[in-house]
Amino acid sequence: MIVVTLTKVPRSLRGDLTKWYQEIQTGVYVGNVSARIRDMLWDRILKNIGRGEATMVYNSNNELGYRFRTTRKDRSVIDFDGIPLMMHLNEATGPVKHGFSNAAKFHQAKVMTRKLANKKPVGVPQAMIAIDLETTGLDPAKDEIMAIGAVKQVQGKISESFYQLIQIDKSIPKNVVRLTGITSELLNEKGVSLAVGLQGLKTFIGDMPLIGYNLHFDETFLTASFKRIGSLDLGNRMVDLMPVVKKANKFLDNYRLETVLDDYGIENKTPHQALADAQATLNLAIKLNETGVLKI
């Protein structure tokens, strides 16, 4: 058993630890991993702790049955005849974090201003389309597409959008109706056949690159659906933003689209609605491109 306590650490570090430990209370993590993983995680904590503090307690073959480590400046772990003890210090130890004079701050500001002025802006992709699907479930072999949303950007400006409801024969699960707001009655009234919807999508996207978040999911449904109507699959270039975000932001709490959009300051007022999600995904792609993380 391993217990880790964190205080005043970056949110990204707290999110990273939840991959191995369970957070049973704010800043308190419990888990059971190997000694090698435990030591690697402690090294990661030390690297990403910022100005916060951390303490780890773990099993050991000593008289107490446990050992501990801490980064606290007002405590020191000492060994008393093989027994680990936490000693309170009258004065905090550790390096003093010096500040800077106003003159130094002004100098740093001037340097940064010159760097920003000389920095070349990242080019905006000339053309790309963000796409999102709403489906009756997660299995492309037995579930179906209910809605297709796509937003087109040309020469840095959003020019067109595509939204189409798709008629289906089977009933929609209640949890999907609650999540998406799409009902069988709505599809029967405003939807088109799968063949008409997919052909409309093909016409809309042409040969432009397609962008999505967890795009592999949408791609598998599109492939299965084109096969179902006896049509050729899309040959467009596919760009999935999820692995790009995972590489650029290794310590997010999770990588659901809502979490990622919040981290990048992108608002999506109607999540789980295909067109709104496609628009939010396009905004995310633009942000990633501006920061140089994404190149299309």
C-alpha positions in Angstrom: 0.0 0.0 0.0 1.2 3.5 -0.9 -0.2 6.8 0.3 0.8 10.1 -1.3 -0.4 13.6 0.0 0.0 16.7 -2.2 -0.6 20.3 -1.3 -0.5 23.4 -3.6 0.8 21.4 -6.6 -0.1 22.0 -10.2 -3.4 20.5 -11.3 -1.7 18.6 -14.0 0.4 16.7 -11.5 -2.7 15.7 -9.5 -4.3 14.5 -12.7 -1.3 12.5 -13.7 -1.2 10.6 -10.4 -4.8 9.4 -10.9 -3.5 7.1 -13.6 -1.8 5.0 -10.9 -3.4 6.0 -7.6 -7.0 6.6 -6.4 -7.7 10.1 -5.0 -9.7 9.3 -1.9 -9.7 12.9 -0.7 -8.5 16.1 -2.2 -4.7 15.7 -2.4 -4.7 12.2 -0.8 -3.8 9.3 -3.1 -3.8 5.6 -2.3 -2.5 2.8 -4.6 -0.5 -0.4 -4.8 2.3 -0.4 -7.5 5.7 -2.0 -7.7 8.7 -0.4 -6.1 10.1 0.6 -9.5 6.9 2.4 -10.5 6.7 3.9 -7.1 10.2 5.4 -7.4 9.5 6.6 -10.9 6.4 8.3 -9.8 8.2 10.0 -6.9 10.8 11.3 -9.4 8.0 12.6 -11.5 6.4 14.3 -8.5 9.8 16.0 -7.7 10.1 17.2 -11.3 6.6 18.6 -11.6 5.7 19.7 -8.0 6.3 23.4 -8.7 6.0 25.3 -5.4 3.9 22.6 -3.7 4.7 19.9 -1.2 4.5 16.1 -1.3 4.8 13.3 1.2 4.8 9.5 0.4 4.3 6.6 2.8 4.9 3.0 1.6 5.3 -0.5 3.0 8.8 -1.6 4.2 10.4 -4.5 6.0 11.4 -2.5 9.1 10.0 -2.5 12.7 7.3 0.0 11.8 6.3 -1.7 8.6 6.5 1.5 6.5 8.8 4.3 5.4 8.1 7.8 4.1 9.6 10.6 2.0 8.7 14.2 2.0 9.6 17.5 0.3 8.4 19.6 3.2 11.0 22.2 4.2 9.9 22.2 7.9 10.3 18.4 8.3 13.2 16.1 7.9 13.2 12.3 7.6 15.8 10.7 9.9 16.7 7.1 10.6 16.8 6.1 14.3 18.3 2.6 14.6 16.4 1.5 11.4 13.2 3.3 12.4 12.2 6.2 10.2 11.1 9.3 12.1 9.8 12.7 11.0 11.7 15.4 12.7 10.1 18.9 13.1 12.6 21.7 12.2 12.6 25.1 13.9 13.7 26.7 10.6 12.8 25.6 7.1 15.6 24.2 5.0 16.0 24.2 1.3 17.2 26.9 -1.2 15.9 30.4 -0.9 13.9 31.5 -3.9 15.2 34.9 -4.7 13.2 37.6 -6.3 14.4 40.2 -8.8 14.8 43.9 -8.6 12.5 46.2 -10.6 15.4 47.0 -12.9 16.0 43.3 -13.6 12.2 42.8 -14.3 12.2 45.8 -16.7 15.2 44.3 -18.5 13.5 40.9 -18.8 10.3 42.5 -20.1 12.3 44.3 -22.8 14.0 41.1 -23.8 10.7 39.3 -24.0 9.1 42.1 -26.0 11.9 42.0 -28.6 11.6 38.2 -28.8 7.9 38.4 -29.4 8.3 41.2 -32.0 10.8 39.1 -33.9 8.8 35.9 -33.7 7.3 34.8 -36.9 3.6 33.9 -36.6 2.6 30.3 -37.3 0.8 30.1 -40.6 -2.9 29.3 -40.6 -3.8 26.2 -42.7 -5.4 27.2 -46.0 -8.1 24.7 -45.8 -9.4 22.0 -43.4 -12.6 20.5 -42.2 -13.5 19.4 -38.7 -16.0 16.5 -38.4 -18.0 14.9 -35.6 -20.6 12.1 -35.5 -23.4 11.2 -33.2 -24.1 7.4 -33.1 -26.5 5.0 -31.4 -23.6 3.3 -29.6 -19.9 2.5 -29.7 -19.8 -0.6 -32.0 -19.6 0.3 -35.8 -20.6 -3.3 -36.6 -24.0 -3.0 -35.1 -24.6 0.7 -34.2 -25.5 3.4 -36.6 -24.7 7.1 -37.4 -27.5 9.4 -36.3 -26.0 12.8 -37.1 -23.1 14.2 -39.1 -21.6 17.6 -38.4 -18.7 19.3 -40.2 -17.2 22.8 -40.3 -15.0 24.1 -43.1 -12.2 26.6 -42.8 -10.7 28.2 -45.9 -7.9 30.7 -45.9 -8.1 31.1 -42.1 -11.9 31.8 -42.1 -14.8 29.5 -41.4 -16.7 29.5 -44.6 -19.4 26.7 -44.5 -20.9 24.1 -42.3 -22.7 20.8 -42.9 -25.2 19.2 -40.6 -27.4 16.2 -41.4 -29.6 13.9 -39.4 -29.7 10.3 -40.6 -32.8 8.1 -40.5 -32.4 4.7 -38.7 -34.6 1.7 -38.4 -33.8 0.7 -34.8 -34.8 2.5 -31.6 -32.3 4.9 -29.9 -31.1 3.9 -26.4 -32.5 6.1 -23.7 -29.0 7.1 -22.4 -28.1 8.2 -26.0 -31.3 10.3 -26.2 -30.5 12.0 -22.9 -26.9 12.7 -24.0 -27.6 14.0 -27.5 -31.2 15.1 -27.5 -31.8 13.2 -30.7 -35.0 11.1 -30.8 -36.4 8.7 -33.3 -39.2 11.2 -34.0 -36.7 13.9 -34.8 -34.8 11.6 -37.2 -38.0 10.4 -39.0 -39.1 14.0 -39.4 -35.8 15.7 -40.4 -33.4 12.9 -41.3 -32.4 11.5 -44.7 -31.2 8.1 -45.7 -27.7 7.0 -44.9 -26.7 7.0 -48.6 -28.0 10.6 -49.1 -26.3 11.8 -45.9 -22.9 10.2 -46.8 -23.0 11.5 -50.4 -23.8 15.0 -49.1 -20.7 14.7 -46.8 -18.5 13.6 -49.7 -19.6 16.5 -51.7 -19.0 18.9 -48.9 -15.5 17.8 -48.0 -14.1 17.1 -51.4 -10.4 16.3 -51.1 -9.7 18.5 -48.1 -8.0 17.1 -44.9 -10.4 16.0 -42.2 -9.7 16.8 -38.5 -11.4 15.3 -35.5 -11.0 14.5 -31.8 -10.6 10.8 -31.3 -11.1 10.7 -35.0 -10.4 6.9 -35.2 -13.9 6.4 -33.7 -15.6 8.5 -36.4 -13.4 7.0 -39.1 -14.4 3.4 -38.2 -18.1 4.3 -38.3 -17.7 6.1 -41.7 -15.9 3.2 -43.1 -18.6 0.7 -41.9 -21.3 3.0 -43.2 -19.8 3.5 -46.7 -19.4 -0.3 -46.9 -23.1 -0.7 -45.8 -24.3 1.4 -48.8 -21.9 -0.2 -51.2 -19.8 3.0 -51.8 -16.1 3.7 -51.8 -14.7 4.9 -48.5 -13.2 8.4 -48.0 -9.6 8.8 -49.2 -9.0 12.1 -47.4 -6.1 12.8 -45.1 -7.2 12.2 -41.5 -5.7 14.2 -38.6 -6.6 13.0 -35.1 -6.1 15.8 -32.4 -6.3 13.5 -29.4 -2.7 12.1 -29.7 -1.5 15.6 -30.5 -3.0 16.9 -27.2 -1.7 13.9 -25.2 1.8 14.6 -26.4 1.6 18.4 -25.7 -0.3 18.1 -22.4 0.9 15.0 -20.5 -0.6 15.8 -17.2 -4.3 16.6 -17.9 -6.8 15.0 -15.5 -8.2 13.1 -18.5 -8.4 13.5 -22.3 -12.1 13.8 -22.8 -13.0 16.5 -25.3 -14.7 18.6 -22.6 -11.6 18.6 -20.4 -9.3 19.5 -23.3 -11.6 22.3 -24.5 -11.7 23.7 -21.0 -7.9 23.6 -20.7 -7.5 25.5 -23.9 -10.2 28.0 -23.0 -12.6 26.9 -25.8 -16.4 27.1 -25.1 -18.8 24.5 -26.4 -22.3 25.4 -25.2 -24.0 22.3 -26.6 -21.6 19.3 -26.2 -22.6 15.9 -27.8 -24.2 17.8 -30.7 -22.4 16.9 -33.9 -22.1 20.4 -35.4 -21.2 22.1 -32.1 -18.6 19.5 -31.4 -17.2 19.9 -34.9 -17.0 23.6 -34.4 -15.2 23.2 -31.1 -12.8 20.7 -32.6 -12.0 23.2 -35.4 -11.3 25.9 -32.8 -9.0 23.4 -30.9 -7.1 22.7 -34.1 -6.6 26.4 -34.7 -5.3 26.8 -31.2 -2.9 23.9 -31.6 -1.7 25.3 -34.9 -1.1 28.8 -33.4 1.1 27.3 -30.7 3.1 25.3 -33.2 1.9 21.9 -31.7 -0.1 21.0 -34.8 1.1 21.3 -38.4 -1.3 20.7 -41.2 
